Amino acid sequence: MERVVAWLNEKNPGLDGPIGVDEDLIEARLIDSMDFLEFIDLLEEISDSSIDLQEVTIDDFRTLARVKERFLGSADLVEVSAG
């Protein structure tokens, strides 16, 4: 999960404070349409499995908690501070 948070911080250098596990990543504009496919590629790399876009919804990517539950299963889920 640290790689996901690091990626989000890299894409959002002005981010202040930690990203909460239930923070809406899309509503907060931490993931935008330009970065979405790159985010999916990152999740596929971390999970070592492919994500079938026909089998997922936008809600599967909405929060760190949901990303972990849906794609990363055993990855540690902690709030990580920015920077």
QUINORQUI-V584269 format. One record per residue. N is the residue number from 0. RES is the residue in three letters. PHI is phi in radians with two decimals (* if undefined). PSI is psi in whole degrees, 0 to 359 (999 if undefined). Layout:
N/RES/PHI/PSI, N/RES/PHI/PSI
//
This chain:
0/MET/*/334, 1/GLU/-1.05/323, 2/ARG/-1.15/324, 3/VAL/-1.14/313, 4/VAL/-1.13/320, 5/ALA/-1.08/318, 6/TRP/-1.09/316, 7/LEU/-1.08/319, 8/ASN/-1.16/323, 9/GLU/-1.11/320, 10/LYS/-1.33/342, 11/ASN/-2.28/70, 12/PRO/-1.08/338, 13/GLY/-1.51/5, 14/LEU/-1.13/130, 15/ASP/-1.93/129, 16/GLY/1.46/176, 17/PRO/-1.31/159, 18/ILE/-1.64/117, 19/GLY/-1.21/147, 20/VAL/-1.10/337, 21/ASP/-1.89/10, 22/GLU/-1.22/136, 23/ASP/-1.32/105, 24/LEU/-1.14/329, 25/ILE/-1.42/312, 26/GLU/-1.09/323, 27/ALA/-1.36/359, 28/ARG/1.07/31, 29/LEU/-1.40/337, 30/ILE/-2.21/124, 31/ASP/-1.99/176, 32/SER/-1.09/330, 33/MET/-1.22/331, 34/ASP/-1.74/355, 35/PHE/-1.07/315, 36/LEU/-1.16/325, 37/GLU/-1.12/322, 38/PHE/-1.11/317, 39/ILE/-1.09/316, 40/ASP/-1.02/318, 41/LEU/-1.07/314, 42/LEU/-1.10/321, 43/GLU/-1.12/319, 44/GLU/-1.14/314, 45/ILE/-1.14/317, 46/SER/-1.46/348, 47/ASP/0.99/38, 48/SER/-2.62/157, 49/SER/-1.52/149, 50/ILE/-1.85/117, 51/ASP/-1.46/111, 52/LEU/-1.13/345, 53/GLN/-1.37/345, 54/GLU/-1.83/2, 55/VAL/-2.17/165, 56/THR/-2.18/169, 57/ILE/-1.03/329, 58/ASP/-1.13/337, 59/ASP/-1.19/346, 60/PHE/-2.03/6, 61/ARG/-1.27/321, 62/THR/-2.30/159, 63/LEU/-1.07/323, 64/ALA/-1.08/316, 65/ARG/-1.23/321, 66/VAL/-1.04/314, 67/LYS/-1.08/311, 68/GLU/-1.05/316, 69/ARG/-1.42/323, 70/PHE/-2.11/334, 71/LEU/-2.01/358, 72/GLY/0.63/280, 73/SER/-1.61/1, 74/ALA/-1.19/144, 75/ASP/-1.13/136, 76/LEU/-2.02/109, 77/VAL/-2.40/153, 78/GLU/-1.32/129, 79/VAL/-2.06/131, 80/SER/-1.27/154, 81/ALA/-1.23/148, 82/GLY/1.50/999
//
